[in-house]
């Protein structure tokens, strides 16, 4: 499950993101409406957890942005507003559920799981490059008709690279996506996952290349065709 957390209070955002990741969720964090809009356009999410009070406007503006762009992702609004009229405004504004602060993390996760189970939320989204395709909904990679069986962390590496295809992904960004906050990460662990993934893609004839950008991160792109001249 991939979640977009939109929260501008840094300490709260870090605590929520950590708790969500401990519940096996992949979490993207945005601290403003602008960052959230960029995030929803760059990758699909199963659920958006949205704070109403953001530095550049009311969080409900993001809900209107989603619906205007025909993005069906379910939205759970977090709000310190306990007035019934404000809760009604959130739901009438397009949110799918709300949770008043302070709240129980167990209740938040239960509500997120309930939203993610809704069939309408599970929009199809397939990323392609070379002969490789990645079905975000099924969390499955294919090369042509070949179904690639990849361990969870290699799948996360591949998904992250494909979301930024043609652009370099910072090493720190990759580690945040692949490992949990409590995981002990060996210095060469990420390189090992990338190397194994690269080998499997090459063997399957995916016609993609994964480049290590020394001191920066990684980049995936379509393989350069051979020069027969």
C-alpha positions in Angstrom: 0.0 0.0 0.0 1.3 3.4 -1.0 0.3 6.4 1.0 0.7 10.2 0.4 0.9 11.9 3.8 0.3 15.7 3.5 1.3 17.3 6.8 3.3 20.5 7.4 4.2 19.9 11.1 7.6 18.2 10.7 7.6 16.3 14.0 4.1 14.9 13.4 4.8 14.1 9.8 7.9 12.1 10.8 6.0 10.2 13.5 3.1 9.4 11.3 5.3 8.3 8.4 7.3 6.1 10.7 4.2 4.4 12.1 2.7 3.9 8.6 6.0 2.3 7.4 6.0 0.0 10.3 2.6 -1.2 9.1 4.2 -2.2 5.7 3.1 1.0 3.9 5.3 2.9 1.4 4.9 6.6 2.4 5.5 9.8 0.4 5.4 13.0 2.5 4.4 16.5 1.3 4.4 19.6 3.5 2.3 21.9 1.4 -0.4 21.9 -1.3 2.2 22.5 -4.0 4.3 19.6 -3.0 1.2 17.4 -2.7 0.0 18.3 -6.2 3.4 17.4 -7.6 3.3 14.1 -5.7 -0.1 13.0 -7.0 0.8 13.8 -10.6 4.2 11.9 -10.4 3.0 8.6 -8.9 -0.2 6.8 -8.0 -1.2 6.3 -4.4 -3.7 4.1 -2.7 -4.7 6.6 0.0 -4.0 10.2 0.8 -3.8 11.2 4.5 -4.4 15.0 4.4 -4.1 17.7 7.0 -6.6 20.6 6.5 -4.3 23.4 7.8 -1.5 23.8 5.4 0.9 26.8 5.0 -0.4 27.6 1.4 -4.1 26.9 1.9 -6.9 24.6 3.0 -6.1 20.9 2.4 -9.5 20.6 0.7 -8.1 22.4 -2.2 -6.1 19.2 -2.9 -9.3 17.2 -3.0 -10.7 19.6 -5.7 -7.4 19.3 -7.6 -7.7 15.5 -7.5 -11.2 15.4 -8.8 -10.6 18.0 -11.4 -7.7 15.8 -12.8 -9.9 12.7 -12.5 -7.6 11.1 -9.9 -9.9 8.8 -7.8 -7.5 8.3 -4.9 -9.3 8.1 -1.6 -8.7 10.9 0.9 -8.7 10.7 4.7 -8.7 14.2 6.2 -6.9 14.9 9.5 -8.3 17.9 11.3 -8.1 19.7 14.6 -11.6 21.1 13.8 -14.1 19.3 16.0 -17.1 21.4 14.9 -19.7 19.2 13.1 -20.1 21.8 10.3 -16.4 21.6 9.6 -16.5 17.8 9.4 -19.5 18.0 7.1 -17.6 20.5 4.9 -14.7 18.0 4.6 -17.0 15.2 3.5 -19.1 17.4 1.2 -15.8 18.8 -0.2 -14.9 15.4 -1.6 -13.0 13.7 1.2 -13.9 10.0 1.8 -13.3 10.0 5.6 -12.0 12.2 8.4 -10.3 11.7 11.7 -10.2 14.4 14.4 -6.9 15.2 16.2 -5.8 13.8 18.6 -6.3 10.3 17.3 -5.3 6.7 17.8 -2.7 5.3 15.4 -4.6 2.0 15.4 -7.7 3.8 14.3 -5.9 5.7 11.6 -4.4 2.5 10.2 -7.8 0.8 10.3 -9.4 3.7 8.4 -6.6 3.7 5.8 -6.9 0.0 5.2 -10.7 0.3 4.8 -10.2 3.1 2.2 -7.6 1.1 0.3 -9.9 -1.9 0.0 -12.5 0.1 -1.9 -12.4 -1.1 -5.6 -12.6 2.5 -7.0 -9.4 3.4 -5.3 -7.4 0.7 -7.0 -6.9 2.5 -10.3 -4.9 0.7 -12.9 -1.5 2.2 -13.5 1.3 0.6 -15.6 4.7 2.0 -16.1 6.7 0.9 -19.2 10.3 1.2 -20.3 12.0 -0.7 -23.1 10.4 -4.2 -22.9 9.7 -3.8 -19.2 6.3 -3.1 -17.7 5.3 -2.6 -14.1 1.7 -3.0 -12.9 1.4 -0.7 -9.9 -2.0 -2.2 -8.8 -0.7 -5.8 -8.9 2.8 -4.9 -7.9 4.1 -7.1 -10.7 6.9 -6.7 -13.3 6.7 -8.2 -16.7 9.1 -8.4 -19.7 6.8 -9.2 -22.6 4.8 -12.2 -21.5 7.4 -13.2 -18.9 6.3 -12.6 -15.3 9.3 -11.5 -13.2 9.4 -12.9 -9.7 11.2 -10.3 -7.5 11.7 -10.0 -3.8 9.9 -7.1 -2.1 12.9 -4.8 -1.8 13.9 -5.3 -5.4 10.3 -4.5 -6.4 10.5 -1.3 -4.4 13.8 -0.4 -6.1 12.3 -1.1 -9.5 9.1 0.9 -8.8 11.1 3.9 -7.5 13.4 3.9 -10.4 10.6 3.7 -12.9 8.6 6.5 -11.3 11.7 8.7 -12.0 12.7 7.0 -15.3 15.2 9.2 -17.1 16.1 11.1 -13.9 18.5 10.3 -11.2 17.1 9.0 -7.9 19.1 10.1 -4.9 20.5 7.3 -2.8 18.9 8.7 0.3 15.5 8.7 -1.4 15.9 5.1 -2.5 16.9 4.0 1.0 13.8 5.7 2.5 11.6 3.8 0.1 13.2 0.4 0.4 14.0 0.2 4.1 11.9 0.7 7.2 13.0 3.2 9.9 14.1 0.4 12.2 16.0 -1.6 9.6 19.7 -1.9 10.1 21.1 -1.1 6.7 24.5 -2.4 5.8 26.6 0.0 3.7 26.4 -2.0 0.5 22.9 -3.4 0.9 21.2 -1.1 -1.5 24.0 -1.7 -4.1 23.4 -5.4 -3.8 19.7 -5.1 -4.4 20.3 -2.9 -7.4 22.9 -5.3 -8.8 20.6 -8.3 -8.4 17.8 -6.4 -10.1 20.0 -5.3 -12.9 21.1 -8.9 -13.5 17.6 -10.2 -13.6 16.4 -7.5 -16.0 19.3 -8.2 -18.3 18.7 -11.9 -18.3 15.0 -11.4 -19.1 15.8 -9.1 -22.0 14.1 -6.0 -20.5 16.2 -3.7 -22.7 16.7 -1.2 -19.9 19.8 0.0 -18.2 20.3 0.9 -14.5 23.2 3.3 -14.0 24.9 4.1 -10.7 25.7 7.8 -10.5 28.7 7.8 -8.2 28.1 9.7 -5.0 24.5 10.6 -6.0 22.2 7.7 -6.7 20.8 5.6 -9.6 19.1 6.1 -12.9 17.0 3.8 -15.1 16.6 4.4 -18.8 15.9 2.5 -22.0 18.9 0.5 -23.3 21.0 2.2 -26.0 20.5 0.3 -29.3 23.7 -1.3 -30.7 25.5 0.7 -33.3 25.7 -1.5 -36.4 27.4 1.1 -38.4 
